[in-house]
Amino acid sequence: MDLQSIVDRDIRLTERALEKAAIAAPPRSHLHKVAEDFVTMARAYYSDAKHFREKGELDKALATVNYAHGWLDAGARLGLLDVGGDDQLFTLSE
């Protein structure tokens, strides 16, 4: 698989993960703000990945899309994000 295909695949996977992840913490909880920060960071890195892909900077696109997914994985493992038990898109603790 070439780098372009890998980047395209990872961007699609992260897009699906962003669509699936929902904030699990109650709205008035301190952890709700933390969860929002995780999602904000994931969306920012995902956006950067698409930008780098469009510019042909595939190495940067791959790095940033995987950073984006890492934020989502961390949020899911910590219980900040509800991912519906999806252990295909996310790295869950069990």
SVG drawing of the C-alpha trace seen along z (x, -y; Angstrom):
<svg xmlns="http://www.w3.org/2000/svg" viewBox="-25 -23 32 29">
<polyline fill="none" stroke="black" stroke-width="0.4" points="0.0,0.0 1.4,-3.4 1.5,-6.4 -1.4,-8.2 -3.6,-5.1 -2.6,-4.9 -3.3,-8.6 -6.7,-8.4 -7.6,-5.3 -6.6,-6.9 -8.4,-10.1 -11.6,-8.1 -11.2,-6.1 -10.7,-9.2 -13.7,-10.9 -15.8,-7.9 -14.4,-8.0 -15.2,-11.7 -18.7,-11.1 -19.2,-8.3 -17.5,-9.8 -19.9,-11.6 -19.0,-13.4 -19.9,-11.1 -19.3,-13.4 -22.4,-15.3 -22.7,-18.8 -22.0,-20.5 -19.0,-18.2 -15.5,-19.4 -14.8,-16.4 -17.2,-17.7 -14.8,-20.6 -11.9,-18.1 -13.8,-15.9 -14.6,-19.0 -10.9,-19.8 -10.1,-16.3 -12.7,-16.6 -11.5,-20.1 -7.9,-18.8 -8.9,-15.8 -10.9,-18.0 -8.0,-20.4 -5.5,-17.7 -8.0,-16.1 -8.4,-19.4 -4.7,-19.8 -4.3,-16.3 -6.8,-17.1 -4.9,-20.4 -1.5,-18.6 -3.0,-15.9 -4.3,-18.6 -0.9,-20.2 0.7,-16.8 2.6,-16.7 1.6,-13.1 4.1,-12.6 2.7,-15.5 -0.9,-14.4 -0.2,-10.9 1.3,-12.2 -1.5,-14.7 -4.3,-12.3 -2.8,-9.8 -2.5,-12.5 -6.2,-13.2 -7.1,-9.6 -4.9,-9.4 -6.9,-12.1 -10.0,-10.2 -8.5,-6.9 -7.3,-8.6 -10.7,-10.1 -12.4,-6.8 -10.0,-4.9 -10.5,-7.5 -14.3,-7.3 -14.6,-11.0 -16.0,-9.9 -18.8,-7.4 -17.9,-5.4 -20.6,-2.7 -18.1,0.0 -16.6,-0.2 -13.2,1.6 -12.6,1.5 -12.3,-2.3 -11.0,-2.9 -8.5,-1.3 -10.6,-0.5 -9.4,0.7 -11.3,4.0"/>
</svg>
